Amino acid sequence: MKRDIQKEVKKRYGQIAKSSGSCCGPANAGCCATAPSAEKLSTEVGYTMAELASIPEGANLGLGCGNPVALASLQAGETVLDLGSGGGIDCFLAARQVGPKGRVIGVDMTDEMIRLARERACPWKKAQSTLSSPTASSIFPPTRKRCSARFSGC
């Protein structure tokens, strides 16, 4: 029987969002008892301690594989699209750079990740933000006129 990979990935990332931890789950979970912290994982792929300290608590799940915001040269007022936004780490960093006149759009395939990011975003407004979980048929190809920058952490 053929596995539905998208369904399995969505299920696993949903579980990660619910546990608010890395892909290993809670630090006391058997084989992952010595798993590195989300902070350590994130600094190893390019986030600075200052960046991590500037985002809402719980937004960094240690799931990224790079720091696209550091490479994007974002400007105030721009619109940013983050595909696979997860807990919102890159959305929050981008929001700091584009400011209140800018807009950040975070898209993730799991409702749980979007819910997690929205919970973190509520008291933290730095830019206009949209966090959504589209179906395959609703993903739109943004034009350069709509988005100044587009990125995905992996």
NORWODA-V37888 format. One line per field, one symbol per residue. ss: DSSP state (h for helix, s for strand, l for the rest). Layout:
# NORWODA-V37888
ss=???
This chain:
# NORWODA-V37888
ss=llllhhhhhhhhhhhhhhhllllllllllhhhlllllhhhhhhhllllhhhhhhlllllllllllllhhhhhllllllssssslllllhhhhhhhhhhllllssssslllhhhhhhhhhhhhhhlllssssslllhhhllllllllllssslll
